[in-house]
Amino acid sequence: MPEFDLVIRGGDVATETATFPSDVGVRDGRIAALAPGLTKGEREVDARGKLVLPGGVDSHCHIEQLSSMGVMCADDFHSATVSAAFGGTTTVIPFCAQHRGDSLVEVLKDYSSRAAAKAVIDYGFHLIIANPDEQTLATDLPAAIASGIRSFKIFMTYDRMRLHDEQILDVMAAARRHGALVMVHAENHGMISWLAGRMVKQGNVLPRYHAICHTRGSEAEAIQRVIALAELVDCPILVVHVSTPEGIEQIRRARARGVKVFGETCPQYLFLTAKDIDIGMQGAMFCCSPPPRDEAAQEACWQGLKDGALHVYSSDHAPYRMDASGKLPKGEKTTFKEMANGVPGLELRLPLLFSFGYKTGRLTLQEFVNLTATRHAQTYGLYPQKGTIAVGSDADLAIWDPEKRVRVTAELLHDATGYTPYAGRELTGWPVSVFSRGEQVVDGGNFLGKPGRGRFLQRVPSDALQPAGRCIPEISQLKTWNTPLSP
């Protein structure tokens, strides 16, 4: 009987620290051996001339989620996870969104049942907290954290989602007490709302005005403020979809003085600009919050990825169709204030960064793996089960042809959005075979997985969640935390 269920033979294996020629032996869904010349497996896959990388981990995506405006994403858990797999991603962590008045228990039950029936790759959950009442913070949130959901997101903008500073502090205190990471959508609501009200009143309603209202200053101010709030209670935070040099600099300065703050950026801030939005109503395809900026902001995001100010690279996949069910509820009469915010990117997240990051020399292969897989797994309590290639890790693997040339079209992709903001891009490098727990789910253009084969991932506390020990002295004396606070 063969020693291995699967041997991937002759490829160059890349991890977050090294690249080396090796066979990969898989047994019972896990990596059992890494060495040249492994004995024959029950199944053999030839990876000569190709790269064997860890399956990507996308820790920021919106799947089968109702927006605060009442618009459902184009993708359900089946179409989204199929699309992720074709792009070399084998783990996703989408959001269970609580809206005002929702029970967190019921929200989690609903999302869990849908994902269990449809997901084709493994998944975890974040929570979105929009109703931080006593029941949520004292009972439901601690129970969710104990069940393995160790991160949740809060909003500083959007009328139906945003929390005020006092509520943010309440949420952070609960997160610190129970060992969870707070993710923050950081934009100044007052600045955006003030500008948007005046734009609409003046008849300036095209998509381009969305980008004008979501100013660079609104992001920088909100990041500075939420860092101050987090520092007050010594709560680790991750600022999602950072898009500006000023915002990145706020994170860089805070990290330099020891604050536990992490940053994330996304494809739209590396590969799109505000010019893409300025094409009349079709600019709705590019409307997301924060919006794409300019070339200088793109360069700042690349630098942030290099120097660590930006910790991870996620898709923020938020797919809405270009019709009345999505971005254009009133057709051509839709104002920018009525358009669903978000762009698709789950499938192209890795190929875009591989082509324009690794292949151009901006990133090493190790940095590519780190930014797309390893740090996600480490930050969100999945490492080393996910995010690396090591003996004992899940056999989540993507075989990349580093020279395969692909021209991006909407028809190429497998999500349900119907368009891609990256149409026409010429990419070099593509995942040609993808394995989830040792089972091949993608073989070239063919999908082999089945709905419901994905497993829920119960996450454990990670090093990122340990307080920095920088709480201000007055707060350190409070007795409301179970974990002692030290200045």
N, C-alpha and C positions, 0 to 999 in steps of 0.2 A: 504494500500500500504506500503511495507517495507520502513523503514527509509533509508536503505543503499542498494546500488546496489550490493555490495560485502562485506562480513565479513570474514576476515582471523582470525580464532578462535584458541585460546589456545597456541600460540607459545610464545617464548621468543624473544621480540623485542630488537634489538641492534642498537644504534646510536653511534655517535662519542664521546658521553659523558657517556652513561649509558646502562645497559641491564636490562630489566624488563619484567615480564609476562604481556601480554596485548592482547586483541583483536584489530584488525585494521578494522575500518569501512570506506568504500570507497563510495563516491558519485560523479557522474559526472567526474570521472577520477582523483579526488583528495582525499587525506586523510581527512576524515570528523570527525573522532573520534578515540581516543586511550584510551581504558579502558577495564578492565575485564567485562565480562557479558553484552556485547552490545546486543541490540535487534536484532531479526533475520533479516538477509539480504535477498535480492532477490536471491543471490547465496551465499553459504557457503563453505569455504575451511577449512579443519581440519589441523592445524599446530602443534598439540600436539607432544611434543618430538623433535620439530624442532626449528631452528632459523629463524627469520624474519629480513632480512637485507635490507638496501637501495640497489636498483639496482646500480651496479658499473658504474662509469664514467671513460671512457678511453680517456684521453686527448692527446694521441700521437699514431696515427695509420695511415697507408697509405692504401687508398682504391681506386681502379680503377684509380691509378695514374701512369703516364708515368715517368719513371726515367730519370735522366739527360743523361743516355746512350741510351735512346730510348726503354727501356723494360717496358712493361705494367705489373702491378701487376696481380697475379693470381686471386685475389678476386675482384668482382664488388660490388656495394653497396648492392646487395641482399645477396650474399653468405657471405660477411663480417658481415653484421648486424645480419643475422641468427646465425652465429657462435658466435658473441658477446653475443646474447641473451642466447644461450645454456650455456655459461660460467657465467651467472649471471650479465652481463653488459647490461644496458638499455639506455645508452647515449654514443655516440662516437663523438669525435671532430677530424676528419681527415683533410688533407691538400688539399687546392687548389694550385697547383704548377705552378707558373709562371716560364717559361724558358726564356733564353735570347731572346729578341725581341718580346716576347708575350705581348699582351695587358691585363692588369689585369682585365679589365671589361669583356673581352671575356672569360678569364679563369674562372672567377667566374660564369658567365652565363652557361658555359659548365658543370662544376661540379654540379651546383645547379639543372640543368635539370635532370642529371643522378641520383642524390640522391633522388630527389622528386619522381621519377618513381619507384625506387627500394627499398629504405630503409624501414626496418620493425620496427626499433626503432628510437627514436629521435636523432637528430644530429645537431651539429654546424660545423663551419669551422674555421681553421686557414688559413692564406695565406703563401705561400713561395715566398719571394722576391729575385729574381735573376737579375732583371733589374731595379735598382733604379734610373731611369732617372727622368727628371723634370715632365713629365706627370704622372708617377707612384706616386712620392712623393708629388707633389703639388695638384693633382686632384683625381686620382683614388684611392689611399690609404685612404685619408680622407673620401671619399664617402663610401668605404667599411667599415671603422670603424664606421661611422655613421649608417650604416645599421645593426650593431650588430655583426660584425666580429672584435673582440677586441684583437686579438693576431696574430702574424705572426712570421715566422721562417726565419733565415738567416744562411748561411753556411760559415765557415772559411776554408773549404777544398772542394775538387772536382773541376776539371778544369772548368766545364760548369756552376757551381753554386756559387762558392766562391765569397765573397766580400772582397775588400781591406779595410784597417782600415779607410780610409777617407770615403768610401761608408758606412761602418758600422756606423760611426758617423752621417752621413746624415740620415740614417734610424732611428737611435736612437733619433735624434732630432725631426723627424716627429712623432715618437711614443710618445715621451714625450708631444709634442704639442697637440696631439689629443687624448691622454688617451688610449694607447694600450700597451700590454705587448710584449716584444721582446724575442722570444725563439732562442737559439743559439746552433748550432752544432759546438762544440769547439774542433778542432784538428788543429795542426800546419801543414799547407799544404806543406811548404818547406821541413820539416823533412820527411814527408811521401813520397813525390815525389822523393826526393833525394835517399832515401833507396830503393824505389820500382824500380827506373831506374837501379840501380846497381844490384838488385836481378834478374831482367829479363835478363839483359845483361849476367849475369853469368849462366843463365839457371835454376835458382831457381824460379819455376813458380807454384808450388803446392799451394793449399789453405793455408797451414801452414805459408807460407811467407807473406800472407796478415796480419796475426796477428803480425808477427815480424816487419813489416814496420809501422804498426799503433802503435807506441811505447807509453808506459805510459807517457814519457816525452812530447810527442806531445800534449796529452790532458791537462796535467798540465800547460804547457806554454800557450796554447790557452785560458784556463780558466782564468789564471792570467791576460792575456792581455785584454780579453773582459771585465773583471771586471773593469780594469783601464779605459777602454773606456766608460763604463756605468757610472762610478763614475764621469767622466769628465763632462757629461751632465745631471747627476742625473736622469738616466733612469732605471726603474726596468727591470730586465732580469731574464729569467729562462734558466738555462743550462740543455739541454736535455741529456738523456742517459749517465750519469756520471758513470765511470767504475773503477776509480783508487783511492787509498788512497790519493795520492798527489793532485788529482783534488778535492776530497771532502774536504781536508784540506784548499785549497785555498778558497772554498766557506765558510767554517766554519769561517775562519779568517776575511773574508770580512763582513760576517753577524755580527760578534762580534763588528766590528767598525761602524755598522749601515748602511752598504750598502744594498740596496734592491736587493739582488740576491737570487734566489731560485734554488734548485737542484732537479733533477729527476733521478731515476734509473729504471731498467727494469728486467724482469725475467732472461734474458740471463746473467746478471752480478751477479745474486744470485745463479743460478742453473747450469751454464755451465762454463767450463774453456778452456784455450788454448789447453789442452790435447784432447778435443773433436774434434778440427779441424785437429789434426795431424793423419789423417787416410787416406792419399792419396787423390784422387779426391773426395771421398765421404765427405771429410771435407768441401766441398762447402756448405753443408747443414747448417753449423754453421758459415759461413762467414757473419759478419755484422760489421758496423763501429760505434763506436769503437768495437773491438773484445772482446770476453770473455778473462779474465785475469787468475789469479791463486786463490788459496784458501785464501791467505791473502787479496786480493782485494775483494773477496766475503765477508769476515768478515768485512772489512771496510764499504762496502755498507750496511750490516745489521746494523752496528753501526750508520751510517749516517741516516738511517730510524728511529732509536730509538731516536737520539738526535736532529733531526730536520734539520741537514745540508742538508739532502735529503728530500724534501718537499712532493713529490708525487711519486707514483709507477705506471708506464704506461707500455703498451705492446711494443711500437714501432713496431707494427705488420707491417712487410714489406714482403709480401708473393710472392716468386718466385719459380716456379716449377723447379725440377731438370732435365731439358731437354733443348733443343735448344731454347725454348720460354722464358726461364728464366735464370738460373744460368750457363748453359753450352752451350752458343751460338755456340761454335766450338767443342762440344762433349768433348772427352778425351784430345783434344789438347788445350782446353781453359786455359789461364793463369789466375792467381789470379787477375790480373788487368782488365780482361774482364768479370769477374763474377759479376752478379747483387748482390748488398750488401743488406742483410736483412734476418731476420728469422720470421716465423709466431709465434704468441703468443696471439692473441686476445681472444680466447676461454679459454686458460689455465691460463691467468694472475691471475685471482682470485683463482681458485682451487689450484694452486701451492703455493701461499702465504698463503692461509688458512691452507693447509696441513703442510707446512714446516715452517710457521711463527707462526700462532695462535696455531695449535695443538701441536707444540713442545714447546710452552711457550716462544718463542722469542718475540712475540707480544701479547698484550692483544687484546680482541675482539674489543674494542674501537679504538685501534691503527689500526687494520685491516680495519675497516670501514673508518677511517680518511684517510688512505693512498690510498684506492682504490675508494673512492667516495666523501667524504665530502670536502677534501682540493681541489680536482679537481674542484668541483662546486664553491667553494669560490674563488679560484684563477682566474677562467676563466669567472666569472660573471653569474653563474647559480644558486647560492645559495640564498634562501632555496627552490627554485622550484625543484631543483635536489640535490641529494647527502645526503639526510637525511630522517628520518621518523618523520614527524611533521604535525600537523593539518594545512591544507592549501597547503602542498607540493604535487607535483604530486605523484600519487600512483604507483611509480616505485619500485617494491618490488621483492625480491628473497627469496624464502623459501629454506633453506639449511638443508639437512640431515647431521648433523655433524659427523656421524659415517659411512656414506656410503663409501665403499672402491671401488676405481676405478683404474684399470691398464691402463695407457695411451697407446693408439695405434693411428696411423693415421686414421684408419677406424672409430674410436670413434668420431672423430671431424668433423666439418661441414664447414670448410673453403675449398678452392679449391686448396690448395698448393700441396697436395698429400703426404706430409711427416710432421713429427713433430720432432724437435730436442730433445723433452722430452720423446720419445718413451721408454716404459718399466718402467717409474716411477710409483711407487705405491702411490696413494693419498688417504687421508682420509678426507672426507667432500666434498659435491657436491651440487650445486643448483638443486633442483628437480622440482620446479615450479617457473616461472618467469612472472611478470606482468609489462606491460608498460602502464602507465596512466589508471590503473585499469583493463586493458584487458589482459587476460592470453595469453601469446605468446608461452610459453614452458610448457608442461605437461609431465614430465618424458622424454621419448625419442621422444615425438611428438611435432612438431612445428605447432602452430595454427595461427600465424600472416599472414598478406597478404602484398605483395609488395606495397610500396607507403603509408603505414599507418604511417610511421615515419614522424615527423614534424621537420622543420627547427627551430632552437632555436636562437632567436635574443638575444644576450647577453648584459648585462649592465656593466658599469664600476664597478670594484671591488676594495676593500681596497688595494689589492696587487699592484694596478696600481698607487697609490698615491706616488709621489716622496718623497724621504727621507729628502730632504732639506739639502743635503750635497754637492751641486755643488761647485766647486772651485771658489773663489771670482772673478777672472777675467772673467770667463764664466758667472757668475751671472749678470754681467752688460750688456750682449748682449741684443739687442732688437728684435732678430729674433724669439723668442718664444712668443706665445700668452699668455701662463701662465708664470707669473713672476718666475724667478729662484732666489732662496735664498741660500746663502752659509750655 
